[in-house]
Amino acid sequence: MIARKPDDPTAGAAATLHGVDDVRQKTRRLVNAAWFPLLLWGTIVLASAPAILAGGAMIAFYWLVAAPAGLVLTARFFRRRSFEHGLASRHWRIYRGLGVAIAVVCFALGAAGSEIVSAVGPMYAVGVGVLVFAALSRVASYAFASAVLIAAATLILVGDPRDPALAAALVEGGVLLVAGLAVLLSGGLRTSPGADARRVRTG
C-alpha cells in the first residue's frame, strides 16, 4: 500500500490568504474610486474662474448648472463601480447625503452676499465634508486635501486678496485635482497576489 503524502498546511493557508487578498483588492478598488469626485469637482471648481471674472449673474448660473450635473455624474459613477465589482460601500447612503449637503451649503454660502463669505465659506464646507469622507473611507488623500482646504480658506480670509472668489476657486480646484491624482496613482500600486503566500511559506 502506497503511503499518502500529507497535505502541505501552508498551501491551504496560502489559498485562504489569496482569497482574502482578492476581496481586499476589490474593496480597495471601489474605495480608491474616490479619485473620480476629486478630479471631477476640482475641474468644475477651476472651470468657474471665467464665470467669476465675468461677474454678475454668471457665477450663479454656472453653479446652478454645474453643481447638479456634478452630483449626478458622481452618483452614477459610484453606482456603476459598485455593480462592476460586486461590492457596495456600507457608507453609500451617507456619501450620497453628505455630497448633497455639501453642495447645498456651498450654494447657500456662495449666495450669502458678503464677498469674503461667498469666497471662503464654500471652501470651509468642502474642507469639513472631505474630512468626513476621509474618516469614513480611510483615504489619507482626503484628510490631506481637507487640511489644505481649511488652511487655505483661513489664509484667504485673513489675507483678504483683491479677488477672494477667484483665489478660492483656483486654490480649491487645484487642491482637489492634486488629491484626486494622488488617490488615482496610489490605487495603481497593488500588492502582488503571491506576496501573502510567500510570507506564509517563510513564516
N, C-alpha and C positions, 0 to 999 in steps of 0.2 A: 504494500500500500504506500502510495507516494504522500509524504507529509505536505500539508498545505502551508504555504508561506504566509505568515501572519500579515494582515494589512498594516501598512505604514500609518500610524496615527497622525503623523504630520500632514499626510495627503488630505485627510478629511478636514483637518483644521484649516489647511490652505484653501480648500474648496469653499468652506464656510466663509472665510475672510474675503475670498474673491466675490462671493455673492453679496456680502455686506458692502464691500467696496463699490460694487456696481450700483447698488441702491444709493449709496452716498454720492456717487458721481452724478446720478440723475438728479438728486435733490440739489446738489451744488450747481448744476447747470441751470435749474429753474431759479434758484436764488440769485445766481450771477447774472440772470437776465435783467438785474437792476440797471445794467448799463443802458438799456433802451430808454426808460423815462428820463434818466440823467442827460443823455445825449439829446433826446427829443426836446425836453424843456430848456436845456441850455441853448439849443438852436432857436427855439421860439423866443426866449428872452433876448438873445442877441439880435434877432430879426426885428425886435421892437424899436431898435435905435433910430431907423429912419422916421418912424411914426413919432417918436419923441422929438426929433429935430423939426419935424413938420409942425408940431404943436397943435393947438386947438382940439377939435373932437377926434382927430385921427388916432390918438393913442387909445381912447375909449373904444372906438370902433374896432381897432386892431385886436384888443383883448376880448371883446365880445365875440369875435370870430375865432381867434387863436386858442383861447382857454377851453371852450367846449370841444374843439377839434382835438386838442392835446389830450384831454381826458378820454375821449372816445378811442383814440388810437392806442393809448396806454392800456385801457381796459381790454381791447380786442387783442393786443399783443400778448398779454399775460394769459388770457383765456385760451388762446391758440397754443401757447407754450405749454400750459399745463396739460392740455389734451395730447400734445405730441409726445410728452414724456410720461404720460400716465400718472402724473402727480399733480396735486393741487395744494397750494400753501394753506396751512391751517389758519393763517392770518389774512387770507384773501379778502374777506369782508372788511376787516379793519383797514387793510391797504386801500381798498376802494373808497371807504368812507373818509379816511384821512386825506386821500387825494382830493376828493370833492371839497372837504373842509378847508384845505389849504387854498384851493382856487377861490372859494367864496370869500375867505378872509383877505386874501391878496387883493381881490377886486374891490372889496369894501374899503380897505386901507388906501388903495390907489385912488379911490374916488373921495377920499376924506376931505380934500380941499387944500390943506396945507401942503406946500411943495415938498418940504423935507419929509413929512409923514408919508406922503404918497410915494416918495422915493425909497426910504429905508424901511417903512412898515412891511411891505411885502417881503423884503429880504429877511427880516426877523421871523416872519410867519413861515417862510420856506425853510429857514435855518432850523427852527424848532420842529417843523414837520419832518425834515430829513433826519433829525436826531431820533425821533420816534421810530422812523423806518430803520435806522441803524440798530436800535435796541431790539426790534422785532426780528430783523433778518440777520443780525450779527455780521453785517458787512462793514468792514473798517473804513472803506472809502466814503460811506455815508456819514460816519462820525466825523471824519476829517473835513468833508465838504460842509457839514453843519457848523463846525467850529470856525472855519474860514469865513463862511457867510455871515455869521453873527459878529465876528471881529470886524469884518469889512463894513458891515452896516453901522457899527459903532464908530468907526473911523470917519465914515461919510457924515454921520450925524454930528460929530464933534468938529470935523474939518470944514463942513459947510462949503463944498465946492460951488463953482459958478452954476453948473448944471447938475444938481444931485441926481435927478432922474436918469440922465444919460450915464453918469458914473456908476450908479447902482445897476443899471441894465448890463453894462459892459463887464463889471466885476462878477455879478451873479451868473450871467451866461457863461463867462469864462470858467468860473469855478465848477459849475455843473458839467461842462464839457470835459474838463480835466478829470473830474471824479468818474464820469462815465467811461472815459478811456481807460482809467486805472482798473475799474471793475471788469471791463471787457478783456483787457490784457491778462489780468490775474485769473480769469476764468479759463484761459487757454493753457495755463500751467497745470497740467494734470499729472497725478502720480501714476507711474506705470503699473499695470494690473499685477505684475509679478512681484511688486515690492513687498507686499504683506506676506506672500508665500515664502519669499527669501528670508524674511525676519523669523518666520516660524521654524524654518529648517535650521537656521543658525542659532536660534534661541535655546 
